[in-house]
């Protein structure tokens, strides 16, 4: 059973003209346990919509999104939140850390929303990403690279089956980006988590043996047009 599987997923958005822009039309996509893959495509091609459907943040208009065989798209909101907390980690380009909380508290909050608080594990994760001693530092007191490390530790907090990363090096300089990507891949491999990284950066894409082009997977990969409902 794949860790992540999309089956017949379609997602569209309404246009101001009253038409519809079909963003995703994916016959199938699957990621095995422990597998690491990159998904490439230019800005505006639907990569973030793809990831948000995988995470259950967006519900597809049609199709199934299976996390370990459970269709997150078919669950009520409370059920999808619970499955996301247990089984998914998400690393955002903009980090999405809570500015009023310290590094340790950001990780602990993710635990409270998922498997439950484990302070020892939260501290161990900070140490794993090289931030031991910075537990009380708030995001504004950390560099961009350090904030991304906290975001990675938070994504792994609940021992997820799948980790999604949306342009995870986009706000980092070249040295910090290379370091963050190495850490992300190593930490997921150690945890046995499947990893899907979305990027348009050739330096990031070159690090992955499996590279999928969204335009080849997506039957909706055509210029945006208005379609009548």
C-alpha positions in Angstrom: 0.0 0.0 0.0 1.5 3.4 -1.0 2.2 5.9 1.7 0.6 8.5 -0.6 -1.7 7.9 -3.5 -3.9 10.3 -5.6 -6.5 8.6 -7.8 -8.5 10.6 -10.4 -8.0 13.9 -8.6 -9.4 17.1 -10.2 -9.3 20.6 -8.7 -10.6 23.8 -10.3 -11.2 27.4 -9.3 -13.9 29.8 -10.2 -12.9 32.7 -12.5 -14.2 36.3 -12.1 -15.8 35.8 -15.6 -17.9 33.1 -14.2 -16.0 30.3 -15.9 -13.8 27.7 -14.3 -10.0 27.2 -14.4 -9.2 23.5 -14.1 -5.8 23.4 -12.2 -5.4 19.7 -11.6 -6.5 16.6 -13.5 -4.3 13.8 -12.2 -5.1 10.2 -13.2 -2.8 8.7 -10.6 0.2 9.6 -8.5 1.8 7.4 -5.8 4.7 7.5 -3.4 5.9 4.4 -1.5 6.9 4.3 2.2 10.4 5.8 2.6 10.6 6.9 -1.1 11.9 10.4 -1.8 10.8 12.3 -4.9 10.9 15.8 -6.4 8.0 17.4 -8.3 8.9 20.1 -10.6 7.0 22.8 -12.5 7.2 26.6 -13.0 5.5 29.1 -10.7 1.7 29.0 -11.2 1.6 25.5 -12.6 -0.4 24.1 -9.7 2.4 22.6 -7.5 1.1 24.2 -4.3 -2.5 23.2 -5.1 -1.2 19.7 -5.6 0.5 19.6 -2.2 -2.5 21.2 -0.5 -4.7 18.5 -1.9 -2.3 15.8 -0.7 -2.4 17.4 2.8 -6.2 17.6 2.9 -5.9 21.4 3.2 -7.9 21.6 -0.1 -10.5 19.1 -1.0 -10.5 17.9 -4.7 -13.6 18.3 -6.8 -13.3 14.7 -7.7 -11.1 11.7 -6.8 -9.4 10.2 -3.8 -6.3 11.3 -1.8 -5.1 8.3 0.2 -2.7 8.5 3.1 -1.8 5.0 4.1 -5.0 3.8 2.4 -7.3 6.3 4.1 -9.0 8.8 1.9 -8.4 12.1 3.6 -10.6 13.9 1.0 -13.6 11.8 2.1 -13.3 12.5 5.9 -15.1 15.3 7.7 -13.0 18.3 8.7 -12.3 16.9 12.1 -11.2 13.6 10.7 -9.0 15.1 8.0 -7.4 17.3 10.7 -6.7 14.3 12.9 -5.2 12.2 10.0 -3.1 15.2 8.9 -1.8 15.6 12.5 -0.9 11.9 12.8 0.4 11.0 9.4 1.6 14.2 7.6 4.4 16.6 8.0 4.5 19.9 6.0 7.5 22.1 5.5 6.5 25.5 4.1 8.6 27.9 2.1 7.7 30.7 4.4 8.3 28.5 7.5 4.9 29.3 9.0 6.3 29.4 12.6 4.3 31.2 15.3 6.2 34.3 16.1 5.0 34.5 19.7 6.4 31.0 20.5 9.9 29.7 21.0 11.4 27.0 18.9 10.6 24.3 21.3 7.0 25.6 21.7 6.4 25.6 18.0 7.3 21.9 17.9 5.2 21.1 21.0 2.2 22.8 19.5 2.3 20.5 16.5 2.5 17.5 18.9 -0.6 18.8 20.8 -2.5 18.9 17.5 -1.3 15.4 16.6 0.0 12.5 18.6 0.3 14.3 21.9 2.9 16.2 23.7 6.3 14.5 24.1 8.7 17.2 25.4 11.7 14.9 25.4 11.2 14.1 21.7 10.7 17.8 20.9 14.0 18.6 22.5 15.7 15.7 20.7 14.4 16.9 17.4 15.8 20.4 18.0 19.1 18.7 18.7 18.9 16.6 15.6 18.5 19.7 13.4 21.5 21.4 15.2 19.5 23.8 17.4 20.2 22.5 20.9 20.3 25.4 23.3 18.0 27.5 21.2 14.7 26.1 22.6 13.5 29.5 23.8 14.5 31.5 20.8 11.6 33.0 18.9 11.6 33.0 15.1 12.7 36.7 15.0 15.8 35.7 16.9 16.8 33.0 14.5 18.3 33.2 11.0 16.3 32.0 8.0 18.2 28.8 7.9 17.6 28.2 11.6 13.9 28.9 11.1 13.7 26.3 8.4 15.4 23.8 10.7 12.7 24.4 13.3 10.1 23.9 10.6 11.7 20.6 9.7 11.7 19.4 13.3 8.1 20.4 13.6 7.2 18.5 10.4 8.7 15.3 12.0 7.2 15.9 15.4 4.5 13.3 15.1 6.5 10.6 13.3 4.6 11.2 10.0 4.3 8.6 7.3 4.6 11.4 4.6 6.5 14.7 4.6 5.5 17.3 2.1 7.9 20.3 1.4 6.8 23.3 -0.7 9.8 25.1 -2.1 11.6 24.5 1.2 14.8 26.3 0.1 13.1 29.2 -1.7 13.9 31.7 1.1 17.5 30.6 1.8 20.8 31.5 0.3 22.7 28.8 -1.6 24.7 27.5 1.3 21.8 27.4 3.7 19.6 25.8 1.0 22.0 22.9 0.4 22.4 22.3 4.1 18.6 22.4 4.7 17.9 20.0 1.9 20.5 17.5 3.1 19.1 17.7 6.6 15.6 17.2 5.3 16.4 14.2 3.3 18.6 12.6 6.0 15.9 13.1 8.7 13.2 11.6 6.6 15.3 8.7 5.7 16.1 8.1 9.4 12.4 8.3 10.2 11.3 6.1 7.3 9.0 8.8 6.1 8.2 9.3 2.4 9.3 12.7 1.2 7.8 14.8 -1.6 9.6 18.1 -2.4 8.1 20.6 -4.8 10.5 23.0 -6.4 11.4 24.7 -9.6 15.1 25.1 -8.5 17.4 22.9 -10.7 19.9 22.6 -7.8 17.2 21.1 -5.6 15.8 18.9 -8.4 19.3 17.5 -9.2 19.5 16.0 -5.8 16.7 13.5 -6.4 16.8 10.3 -8.3 13.0 10.4 -8.9 11.9 13.6 -10.5 8.4 14.0 -11.8 7.2 16.8 -14.0 3.8 18.1 -13.0 3.0 19.0 -16.6 3.4 15.3 -17.6 1.2 14.1 -14.8 -1.4 16.7 -15.1 -3.9 16.6 -18.0 -5.0 20.1 -17.1 -1.5 21.5 -17.9 -2.7 23.9 -20.5 -2.9 27.7 -20.5 -5.7 29.0 -18.2 -9.0 29.3 -20.0 -12.5 30.0 -18.8 -14.8 27.1 -19.0 -18.6 27.3 -18.5 -19.9 25.5 -15.5 
